[in-house]
């Protein structure tokens, strides 16, 4: 029997957007299919052994105070393990503040700069880079993601990620950095580029929360299958009537 081994990074601190809902969706969709699920946490002061311990690493969102606490710890004690995990193909998913910390840096203003682990070639600045008081990018959002391995049995409507964004940072992609997807409605990385999130192999960062996976069960399945080295079509089908309605409602809220 397959087992999905998930490591939640700083779940006590980086969890202000109902991020535990994402972990619960992964656990339940595994259980409903008879797949084992193992969840562990890695917090402040703990070294991450990422070379073979887990299939999926999750870093949620947090306020600036929490990001300050986690940033140095993440670089000093977990960066090497995360890079080793990514190199062997494990999923690394960062949402909102977690997305920012998977990048190169987050500049808060007044000369304060939080380091990132550099798994994604992105740089985030508070506001628009010129004024820290620039408006937050808030609202319902829908994007068209670029993901391989989607089964042909999935309806085209499922190939949209819908959620909610609420971030003061503006994230810029490096010259060769792939975005997670194209913005259909909403602000995305910076409110200007029309791009949202970033992806390098199985490392994914996004501003979509609300939380993300209950609104996009198809994406949860993509994460599960990819982490286990399976095609999405190899997962046992589920009765997703409620999940499909949640996805339609999220899309409708975003105007898609």
Protein Blocks (a to p, Z undefined) as FASTA:
>chain_A
ZZdddddehkllmocgoplmmmmmmmmmmmmnopacddddddehiacdfklmpmbdcddd
ddfklmmmmmmmmmmmmmmmmmmmmmnopacddehjlmmmmmmbdcebjhiacddehlac
cdddehjhlamkbccdedddddddddehiafkbcfklmpccdddddfbdcdddfklccfb
dcfbdjbjnomnopacjdehjaccdfbehifklmmmmlmmmmmmmmnopafklpccddfk
lmmmmmmmmmmmnoZZ
